[in-house]
Amino acid sequence: MYKLRIVCAIWAAFAVSIGAAPSPSPFAAQEPASSQQAKPQEAQPTQEPKPGEKDTNPVEIKPEIPPVAAPIDPKSYVIGAEDVVAIRVWRENELSGLYVVRPDGKISMPLAGEIDAAGATPELLKQRVVTALLESMTRPEVMVEIRQVNSKKFYITGEVNRPGSYNLVTPVSILEALSNAGGLREFASAKKIVIMRKGERLKFNYKEVIKGKNMEQNIQLQPGDHIIIP
């Protein structure tokens, strides 16, 4: 028995000396898949469309909106100094454009010369332009629009949130004018509002009007009217 133990010890030493590695255990625990760190997915580069190829995601470009004419009646509005009128002559870009009525009430156009604009309606001004152009053109086609109203204003001063001057483009009542000016301030004397019109003093009781009483006070404003809120 003693000799058998010596032989086993010699054999074990011989196995270590020749580098014999112990065989892995078949019951060794495998690393769970959930513990393995997933590799981040690489971002795909954005592909530019090839020449001649349609872009699937085009950028929307909004067109510029041209300025529009003032909302007035071309048959009744009376043009005044500092108003801006747009005159278009068909197939004549050099004659078409914006014209500001001078303080003397005239505009100056190529080929047409000096034309009286103040005191005329857009329809009448159109006829004057056509008559002036007939001396150098055959059957000119003309269109006239009011692009900006500067000659007709009313004024608001005193206890309102936005005092100042306002263009009188369309008919406006006193109540509408006060609303456009942001309404009355906290300590305004709503019962003692006065409208100055060519030396005349017109009274306006705001509290009565908003209650539906004495509605005849809520008159339409005229150019040059001055609303005073104490």
C-alpha positions in Angstrom: 0.0 0.0 0.0 2.8 2.3 0.8 4.4 1.6 -2.6 1.1 2.3 -4.3 0.9 5.8 -2.8 4.5 6.6 -3.9 3.7 5.6 -7.5 0.6 7.8 -7.5 2.6 10.8 -6.2 5.3 10.2 -8.8 2.7 10.1 -11.6 1.0 13.3 -10.5 4.3 15.1 -10.4 5.1 13.9 -13.9 1.8 15.2 -15.2 2.4 18.6 -13.8 5.9 18.7 -15.2 4.7 18.1 -18.8 2.1 20.9 -18.5 -1.1 18.9 -18.5 -4.0 21.3 -17.8 -6.9 20.1 -15.9 -10.0 19.6 -18.1 -12.7 22.1 -17.7 -15.7 21.0 -15.7 -18.7 20.3 -17.8 -20.8 21.9 -15.1 -19.1 25.3 -15.3 -21.7 28.0 -15.3 -22.0 30.0 -18.5 -22.3 33.8 -18.5 -25.9 34.7 -19.1 -26.6 36.6 -22.3 -28.2 39.4 -20.4 -24.9 40.2 -18.7 -23.2 40.8 -22.0 -23.0 44.5 -23.0 -24.7 45.1 -26.3 -22.7 47.1 -28.8 -24.2 50.4 -29.7 -25.7 50.6 -33.2 -23.8 52.8 -35.4 -25.7 55.7 -36.9 -26.2 55.4 -40.7 -24.9 58.4 -42.6 -27.4 60.6 -44.3 -27.3 60.1 -48.0 -27.5 63.1 -50.2 -29.7 62.8 -53.3 -27.8 62.2 -56.4 -27.9 64.7 -59.3 -31.2 64.2 -61.1 -32.7 62.2 -58.2 -35.8 63.5 -56.5 -35.4 64.5 -52.9 -37.8 62.5 -50.7 -37.8 65.1 -48.0 -37.8 68.5 -49.7 -37.6 71.7 -47.6 -40.8 73.7 -47.9 -40.1 77.3 -49.0 -43.0 79.7 -48.4 -43.4 82.3 -51.1 -43.2 86.0 -50.1 -46.6 87.6 -49.8 -46.8 90.9 -51.8 -48.3 93.9 -50.0 -52.1 94.3 -50.6 -54.1 97.4 -51.2 -55.9 99.2 -48.4 -59.5 97.9 -47.9 -61.3 100.9 -49.3 -64.0 101.6 -51.8 -62.2 102.7 -55.1 -65.4 104.6 -56.2 -65.9 106.7 -53.1 -62.5 107.1 -51.4 -61.0 110.6 -51.9 -57.2 110.6 -52.3 -55.3 113.1 -50.2 -51.7 114.3 -49.7 -49.2 111.6 -48.5 -51.4 108.8 -49.6 -49.5 106.0 -51.5 -51.1 104.8 -54.7 -50.1 101.8 -56.8 -50.4 102.5 -60.6 -50.0 99.6 -63.0 -49.7 100.0 -66.7 -50.0 96.8 -68.7 -46.8 95.7 -70.3 -45.1 98.9 -69.1 -43.0 98.0 -66.1 -41.1 101.3 -66.2 -44.3 103.2 -65.7 -45.8 100.9 -63.0 -45.0 101.4 -59.4 -45.8 103.1 -56.1 -46.4 106.9 -56.1 -46.7 109.1 -53.1 -49.1 112.1 -53.4 -47.1 115.2 -52.8 -48.2 118.0 -50.5 -49.3 119.9 -53.6 -51.7 117.0 -54.4 -49.8 115.9 -57.5 -47.9 112.8 -58.6 -45.3 112.7 -61.3 -45.2 109.8 -63.8 -42.9 109.1 -66.7 -44.5 110.0 -70.1 -47.6 111.2 -68.2 -46.0 114.1 -66.4 -47.7 115.9 -63.5 -51.2 114.6 -62.6 -53.6 115.9 -60.0 -54.3 113.1 -57.5 -55.6 114.8 -54.4 -59.3 115.2 -54.3 -59.9 112.4 -56.9 -61.1 108.9 -56.4 -59.0 105.9 -57.6 -61.4 105.6 -60.6 -61.0 109.2 -61.5 -57.2 109.1 -61.1 -57.2 106.1 -63.4 -59.0 108.1 -66.1 -56.6 111.0 -65.7 -53.6 108.7 -66.1 -55.1 107.1 -69.2 -55.8 110.5 -70.7 -52.2 111.6 -70.0 -50.7 108.5 -71.5 -52.8 108.7 -74.7 -50.5 111.4 -76.0 -47.6 108.9 -76.3 -49.3 105.4 -76.1 -52.1 103.6 -77.9 -55.0 102.4 -75.7 -53.1 102.1 -72.4 -54.6 99.8 -69.8 -54.2 101.2 -66.3 -55.1 100.0 -62.8 -55.0 102.2 -59.7 -55.1 101.0 -56.1 -54.7 102.7 -52.8 -51.7 101.1 -51.1 -51.5 103.1 -47.9 -53.7 105.8 -46.4 -51.8 108.6 -44.7 -54.0 111.7 -45.4 -56.9 110.8 -43.2 -56.2 110.4 -39.5 -57.9 110.8 -36.1 -56.2 111.4 -32.8 -56.7 110.0 -29.3 -55.1 111.6 -26.2 -55.5 111.2 -22.5 -56.4 108.2 -20.3 -56.2 105.4 -22.9 -53.6 102.6 -23.1 -52.4 103.5 -26.6 -52.8 107.2 -27.4 -51.7 108.6 -30.7 -52.8 109.1 -34.3 -54.7 106.4 -36.3 -55.4 106.1 -40.0 -59.0 106.5 -40.9 -59.2 103.9 -43.7 -62.8 102.6 -43.1 -65.7 104.2 -41.1 -64.9 104.0 -37.4 -67.2 104.9 -34.5 -66.0 106.4 -31.2 -66.4 103.2 -29.4 -64.4 101.3 -32.0 -61.7 103.9 -31.9 -61.4 103.6 -28.1 -61.2 99.8 -28.4 -58.4 100.2 -31.1 -56.5 102.4 -28.6 -56.5 99.6 -26.0 -59.5 100.8 -24.0 -59.7 103.3 -21.1 -57.3 103.3 -18.2 -58.3 102.6 -14.7 -58.8 106.3 -13.6 -60.3 107.6 -16.8 -63.3 109.9 -16.6 -65.5 107.7 -18.8 -68.5 110.0 -18.6 -66.6 113.1 -19.7 -65.0 112.2 -23.0 -64.9 115.0 -25.6 -64.5 114.9 -29.4 -63.0 118.0 -30.9 -64.2 118.5 -34.5 -63.4 121.7 -36.4 -63.8 123.9 -33.3 -66.9 122.0 -32.1 -67.0 120.0 -28.8 -69.0 116.8 -29.0 -69.6 114.9 -25.7 -69.4 111.1 -25.3 -70.5 109.1 -22.2 -68.7 105.8 -22.5 -70.7 104.1 -19.6 -74.0 105.0 -21.2 -73.1 103.7 -24.6 -71.7 100.3 -23.4 -75.1 99.9 -21.6 -77.0 100.6 -24.8 -78.2 104.0 -23.8 -78.1 107.2 -25.9 -76.5 105.4 -28.8 -76.6 108.5 -30.9 -73.5 109.6 -29.1 -71.5 106.9 -30.8 -71.0 108.8 -34.1 -68.7 108.0 -37.0 -65.3 109.8 -36.8 -64.1 112.2 -39.5 -60.6 113.0 -40.6 -59.0 115.4 -38.1 -61.3 114.4 -35.1 -59.5 114.6 -31.8 -60.8 112.3 -29.0 -59.9 113.6 -25.5 -60.2 111.3 -22.4 -59.7 113.2 -19.1 
